Structure formats: C-alpha cells, structure tokens
Amino acid sequence: MACENPFGSILKALERPGGGAFGRYFSLPALGDPRIDRLPYSIRILLESAIRNCDEFQVKSKDVEKIIDWENTSPRQVEIPFKPARVLLQDFTGVPAVVDLACMRDAMNSLGGDPNKINPLVPVDLVIDHSVQVDVARSENAVQANMELEFHRNEERFGFLKWGSTAFHNMLVVPPGSGIVHQVNLEYLGRVVFNTNGMLYPDSVVGTDSHTTMIDGLGVAGWGVGGIEAEAAMLGQPMSMVLPGVVGFKLTGKLRDGVTATDLVLTVTQMLRKHGVVGKFVEFYGEGMSELSLADRATIANMSPEYGATMGFFPVDHVTLQYLKLTGRSDETVSMIESYLRANKMFVDYNEPQVKRTYSSYLELDLNDVEPCISGPKRPHDRVPLKEMKADWHACLDNRVGFKGFAIPKESQGKVAEFRFRETPAQLRHGDVVIAAITSCTNTSNPSVMLGGALVAKKACELGLEVKPWIKTSLAPGSGVVTKYLQKSGLQTYLNQLGFNIVGYGCTTCIGNSGDIDESVASAITENDLVAAAVLSGNRNFEGRVHPLTRANYLASPPLVVAYALAGTVDIDFETEPIGEGKDGRKVYLRDIWPSNEEVATVVQSNVLPDMFMATYEAITKGNPMWNQLSTPSSTLYAWDPTSTYIHDPPYFKSMTMSPPGPHGVKDAYCLLNFGDSITTDHISPAGSIHKDSPAARYLMERGVDRRDFNSYGSRRGNDEIMARGTFANIRIVNKLLKGEVGPKTIHISSGEKLSVYDVAMRYKSEGHATIILAGAEYGSGSSRDWAAKGPMLLGVKAVIAKSFERIHRSNLVGMGIVPLCFKAGEDAETLGLTGHERYTINLPNSVSEIRPGQDITVVTDNGKSFVCTLRFDTEVELAYFDHGGILQYVIRNLIGAGH
C-alpha cells in the first residue's frame, strides 16, 4: 500500500524576491545527482512528477531512478508511471468522458459503492469548441446565425455538459463560442507552474485531442491521449508510459522575408516524419530560438501528431515569460513561474553558458533554408514547395490513385464543367478551389500569419481583386482576441470584402465542420467527376475529412489561403502566372500583394495588446446568454432519457461483477475488415456529417429525427448506438474484401453478402461469432481517438492484427479490451497469403500472470495456416486493464477495493 513520500528531504521553500515564500517544492538540484544536469528539459518534468507523487505503490523509487538514468534506460523502452497535473477535454471527447463518468457513478452505485467517489481528482478543463458548423458563410451575421443553429442542434448535449460542471468537482467548462480548445489553453488555461495549497510544481497536461501538444510551445508538457486514458488520469490513476527517447532539434538562423511560420512547420513536419519520431519527444534548442515568437513555437508544437512525436517541446525562456505577460498573466504569477523554474533548473537563459544536454538523436535546421510551401493533397507531411505546386498538381492528376494521385485520364484533365450559380453562368475545372478556410488552432493562435493574411486581403482589395462567389470562404478564429486585433488594425474589413467573414469561434473546416457547399457547385463536381480543391490553414487534410466533395485538400498559411481563394485554383504557378486582373486591367501577381516580414511585425506590435486577452477571458468565465439560459438538474446521478439521440447510457458496465473476468482468447473469428497501410482514426472513428443512406441515418430516422437535424457524428459522441453505426463509415475507406471498391461496406463471409460494416458486424454478433481486423502499417494514426477503440469493441471486434500501430490507438484498444497483435518483421497478411476469408483462432493463457508484455502468440486459421505475432500489451498495467475487461472496470473495482 501507499506510504510516506521517501523524497521528503528535498522539499524546499521557494523564496519570494521581496521576502517570504511562494510555497514549497521538490528540489531537483537537492538530489545532488550530476546526471540530472544532462537530462533534456522535457524529461525533467517527468522526473519531478515521479518524485512528487512517489508513494512506493503507484509510483516507486525505482521509477524515479529509471528517469534519472534516462540516458541508459530510454533505449531499453522501460515503463514509467506519470501523473499529469491536469486533464484537457473538448466537447466532442468531453461528452463521452462525462457520459462514462456518469455511467461509472451508476455502476459504483449498483455494486454498493459510493457514487460520489467518482470525481476528477485533478483539475479538468473542458472547452466546448467542436460544434460550430459553417452553415452560414460570407455574411456579416454569420457568427450569430451559426451559433443559433449550434445551440438548436446541441442544446441537449450542452445541457448535459453544464450538468457535469456542477455534478463533478474540479471541472471547469468553457462555454461554446469562446474559441478553440488549444488556443484557449495557450492564452488562458495554461498555468506553466501550479501553486496548489502551497505546493509548487510544473504544469503538465494530457488532453483528449492529439493537438494538445500545442501547449508544448509554452513550455508545458502536454500530449494527446485517448478519452479512456484521460478518464483514468482524472480519477487519479497514473498513466503508464514508455520512457521516451528525445530528439534534439537545433534551430539556427532566421526566416527569410516572406516566409511564414506555417512554411516552417510544414518543413519541420516533413523532416521529423523522415527522421522517424513516433513515440518520442522532440525538444527544440539553439540560437534560432530567439528568432521564434511564442506563437511560432506553438504552431510547430501543435503539429506534433502530424510528424508523429508525442511532444514537440520548447523549454521556458524569456520569450515564454514575455508571452505570459502579453496574454494577461499577472506580474506576481510570472515572477513565481520564473523563480520556480530557475530554482529547479527548468528555465533556459540564453544569456548564460549552456550545459550540454544529451539527446537520443540530433537534427538541425537553418531557418534561412525554409521556403514557402503547402502540403497535400491528402496528407500533412506531403510538403510541396510553392514554386513546384503546378507541376506537382499535374503529376497528381496523372498518378494512379494514392496519397499523391487521382488517376484522371489525360483526355479528361482539361474538362470544363458549365453550371449556373445563382442564375449566373459559371465554370469549374479540376483543381478549382471550392472551399478556402482560415481555420484551426495551428494558425489562428499566431497573430503574424493571421495579420499577414489580412494584409494580403487589404492589398488585393486595393488592387481590385475579388474571390469568385461560389468559393466557400470562412474565417474561424481560435479566440475572441483575434477579432479584437483584426478590428483594431482595420484589416477585418478587407477580409470581409473577400468573403472571409468570421463564422464562429471553434474548430470548423479542419475537422470536417465545413457545412454544405452550394448545390449547383456540388452537382457540377459530382456530375463531372471533378477533383475539386479545398485550401485551409489547418493541420489535417486526410481524404474525406474536410468535405466529401473535395478530393484535393491542401494545408497552407492564412496568407496563402487568401491567395488561393483569389486565384480560384491550385493549378497555378504563382511565380509566373497572375493571380488575377486588377481594376485597371493589369495583371496582379502574388508578389504584388504579399507583405514583407517588417510590415507584418509592425502591425502585430501595434495591434496585439495585453488588455485584449484580459477582456476576452474575463468575458469567457461569464458565459453567454444562450449558455446561461440552459436549465440543468442538480443531482449526483444523471437521469438518462431513453428517447435521447444525443446522450445514451452505454453498455460497458451492464454485466459487470466484483470479480475481474480474466484474459480471453479468440476462437474461430471472422475477419470483419482487411486493410492496407495508413488506416487512420479518421477512417475508423465516426467523423463529419451523417450520410443519408448510412446505418446511423436509418437509426435517427426510425426515431423521428429529420435529416436536417442529423448534425455531425462528433456532436453525437455521447450516444453509443449512433457511434457504433458510424464506426468504419468513412466514404473513402478501402477494404480489401471488396476487391477494389471504395466505401464503408464489407462482406459477410459465410453468406457472401455485401452490406454496411455495422450490419455485417451485427449479423456476426447475432450468430455468436467473434470478429478480428487485419491491417497494415501505422494502423490508427490520426485523431478522434476514443471512439476508434470504443466503436470496434461495440461491433464485437476482439483483436486487431497489424504491421504496426499508432501509439495512442494501440493503448486505447487495450483500454477497451481488444487484443492488439503485430505481424513479425517482414510479414503481413499479403506475404502470409491471408485473404480475410479465413477464420482465426488466437489462444491466450487463462491467467494474466502467465502473459508477458510483448510475448509471441500463435494465430491459427481454419485452412491450416499458422503464424506468430507479437502480443502488444506493452506494460504490466495494460495487462491488468485487460484482466479486468478494460481500464474503466479496473478503476471502479480499485475504488471499491476489490481490484488486485
């Protein structure tokens, strides 16, 4: 059992500069261990957490030693526990988290425990930001109109979250209309250093969105986890993680004129993707750091999931402290933060000699080498230098269907689709832009690129350029601060003139909330099989994510989003071809409307001010009229409404008893789906709009829900019935059982029928058959984490056999009781001659004590094949979760005292 912290002797008082003490802290220098001075800063945060939480039960002295000895232990993939300082949720993942907490209270109650024990034990910040649909665009009234629609669609869901904010202690809910979770975290929620009842410690956070890493730019260690893991962290469970290697990324020089932070992050993403950083921390250092604003750092940190790292970490330095003051943190708070981090050797002062730190591997980039670029058409790390874009586009038209190909026959590439847009003749071609969105926390948190985009708009308007009226343009800031500085600078007027009116504050186009495009445009695309394009300042462009009708999706800086909207096509060479004709008939080129870095810096300096941040976030805590009018019950247990199509009591604990069920193998399972490489959680997890012919649509219509009120899958994440039906419902999913056909269907093996994935899964369940999934490399990469594991579990999937897994997704499969297995190196379904028509048996020992992390397991098929896989339970804690039937069951039994 837990005992007194053995590191009590290094607990010190932190003196205030003017006398007295800020509080007490566990002093790393007081350990007197020279190895600590060589540790990366990111590892020091893990070390401090282990020391502070050491109780020789959940966290042991030997765990502390493993971290101190990181240089020797990290190559061995050792396991450590980690307790983050807080948990960050947004509404899409927050709703199922609160549903599960409410459900756990019910289970605790029915098993005779105290339901009030189910409460977050660490601070939980929940920001409602994912429900804004761009229904109304290019309108001065877009914000109010979209918010009214948002509340109409989501009133029940919002009411449920408001209930959670009062029913559970230690939970802050930031109302809708406030901004994007990661920008709000950066500008307002991030503590950098906590002072809790006089105990000082570094802020650290796990969030249920993969882009939680944005906070790493502020020197706060943060990364994305599954909703399942986040819930366990909320309930005081240590996160089990493999002590990561750390890639040291040295930055030198400075960015050339005209090059943006977005160009830099796309370059860094490609470099790190090539280097291979999955499961690792990346820590940035070097003299180039002084040339990077905090917002630039946050842009790079934000895209950690795209380059595959757990974190892209920027240690706290003077630039961080300046940003904290800019964003309205008090002088007292900033003084406390600096004093603590200096005392605990977690502050970088570039005016002092630097102690050489050890890294697992090294990379270097001269910022002067970065050039303007975009990424696409289907993956964030497929960077295209701007000067090569036209040639790359034509290559994509020619190439066979794939990440860089659409296989459009030569004779069809020049096709012109004639249509009428609001009674005016119009034309569309391959590569024409139909969506242009300044969106996503990646860029809207960065005043330089936002004001840079606005300056492009200003120069374009002054020269008489216009955006075609059928292009759906939108601007969705990550916080109200953006609106304040765009208005103060006078530049919002020009964005409005080009159609980039503010549509709302939250995640929009980047997560598929782009809304409908005009019917005439949609018909022209579908009837002529055109490869239409979207250009957005986001971080994700996987196929089918942004909009079902935009097959080509490019990530670009806000200034380039404006430029491509003006050009109306991605089939352009900005160097040699004009972007359009000005009012005097003269050709206008990109260089004519592109601002210099000095112009941008001047506008930023005079228009981005501390009082904007303070005013914005003071208003946030007061809510808004629509939120404040929501009535919610005050009760310990939630009163489930059986008729609700938004909030539903899931079946996770229905047959739960006090005794753990123990490990289970798989016998004679059918293959539900047979995948190749790079199946993302966007393919697996329900996301975007609900297709009218889908099982989820059928479910809603059977319950009297009109099609216009379907809303998105994300907004219905609190209803397991809908989410199970939306699992594997991506229209672009490629299942080898369909022999080349694309779409969300599969084959019921015994009958040969082709049906929706959900219908086939339910048929197998009713017949009493288990199912498995075959997959290639990088199975489960991307975001939308928890339902990518909950959904398959509800479909009856018992195991996934893949070449490799994305880190969080593999962990989430374990958390939901699904067995993850990896083919041996050099093997996969194809080399083993597996078609997916076989039946699979996976024998596991009957006792968890006989299973070891990473052991070999033999898989046998009904046609006589046999092959060995690696069992991907990576830690002893994961084995315990599997023994209990899942992580939440483990937590409940432990809280009651029946766990083992």
Number of C-alpha atoms within 10 A of each C-alpha: 6 11 9 9 16 15 16 13 11 15 15 13 17 21 16 15 11 6 7 10 13 22 18 19 23 23 23 20 14 12 12 10 10 10 13 21 19 16 21 27 24 23 20 22 19 22 22 20 22 25 24 21 19 24 18 16 11 18 22 19 16 13 21 21 14 18 26 22 14 28 19 10 17 18 12 13 13 17 20 22 23 23 23 25 23 24 25 29 28 23 28 23 28 28 28 25 24 21 23 21 25 24 25 22 23 21 22 21 14 13 16 10 18 15 20 14 15 23 19 20 19 18 17 27 23 25 26 27 26 24 29 29 25 30 17 24 24 21 15 15 13 19 20 15 17 22 23 14 18 22 18 11 19 19 16 17 22 23 17 22 22 22 20 26 19 17 19 20 16 16 21 19 21 23 23 26 27 25 28 28 29 32 28 23 20 26 23 18 15 21 22 25 21 20 18 10 8 13 16 20 24 26 20 25 27 28 28 29 26 25 26 30 31 32 32 31 28 30 28 25 31 31 28 25 30 28 28 27 26 27 27 21 25 27 20 16 20 20 19 18 17 18 24 26 24 30 24 22 21 17 20 19 16 17 21 15 12 16 20 24 25 28 24 22 27 31 27 22 24 17 17 21 19 11 14 13 22 20 19 19 27 31 23 22 19 16 13 18 21 17 15 17 18 25 25 24 25 31 28 28 31 29 27 32 27 22 26 23 27 25 33 33 34 27 20 24 20 15 15 22 19 14 18 25 15 18 20 18 19 12 12 10 18 19 14 23 25 20 17 26 18 15 16 20 15 22 19 18 12 14 7 7 8 10 8 10 13 17 19 17 13 14 14 15 18 13 20 15 14 21 20 21 24 27 26 24 29 22 20 24 26 19 21 21 17 19 16 14 20 17 13 19 23 18 15 20 21 17 16 14 12 10 16 20 19 20 15 20 12 11 7 13 17 11 14 15 18 13 17 12 15 11 7 7 9 18 13 22 21 26 24 23 29 26 26 31 27 31 30 27 30 28 29 28 28 24 23 25 25 25 28 29 24 27 26 26 29 23 16 29 20 13 20 15 20 20 22 17 14 17 22 25 32 30 29 28 28 29 27 22 26 25 18 19 22 21 13 14 18 14 20 23 18 20 26 19 16 23 25 28 25 26 28 32 28 29 27 29 32 24 24 23 25 27 20 16 18 14 10 14 21 17 15 21 21 12 9 16 15 24 22 25 26 31 35 32 30 28 30 28 28 23 24 22 27 28 25 17 23 24 23 31 31 29 31 28 31 30 25 28 26 31 28 26 30 22 25 25 21 24 20 21 16 20 13 10 13 17 26 22 16 17 14 8 10 11 14 19 20 22 14 14 20 20 21 15 16 11 13 20 14 11 20 21 11 11 18 22 17 16 13 19 21 18 14 18 21 11 12 19 13 12 17 14 8 13 17 11 10 15 11 15 14 12 12 17 16 19 10 13 11 9 9 13 20 22 22 21 22 16 12 19 18 10 7 17 13 15 11 20 12 16 21 20 13 19 17 17 23 24 26 28 26 23 20 19 14 18 21 21 24 27 27 25 28 28 28 24 20 22 19 13 8 15 20 24 20 15 15 19 14 10 12 8 14 11 13 7 12 20 18 20 23 25 25 24 28 28 20 22 22 24 25 26 25 27 28 29 27 25 16 19 21 22 23 19 21 16 8 9 14 14 17 23 25 27 23 23 18 9 7 10 11 15 14 20 25 26 17 20 29 16 14 21 16 9 9 11 17 23 26 26 20 26 27 22 19 19 26 29 23 24 24 27 28 28 30 26 29 25 25 28 19 24 23 19 27 24 26 22 25 28 23 22 24 20 18 21 27 24 24 26 29 24 29 25 25 25 24 25 26 25 22 15 10 7 16 20 19 10 8 12 9 14 13 21 20 18 18 24 20 20 14 17 13 13 11 17 12 8 18 15 15 15 12 16 18 14 18 19 19 13 10 7 13 13 13 15 22 20 21 23 24 22 17 16 18 21 24 22 23 27 23 27 24 23 24 23 25 21 22 25 21 14 16 15 11 13 16 11
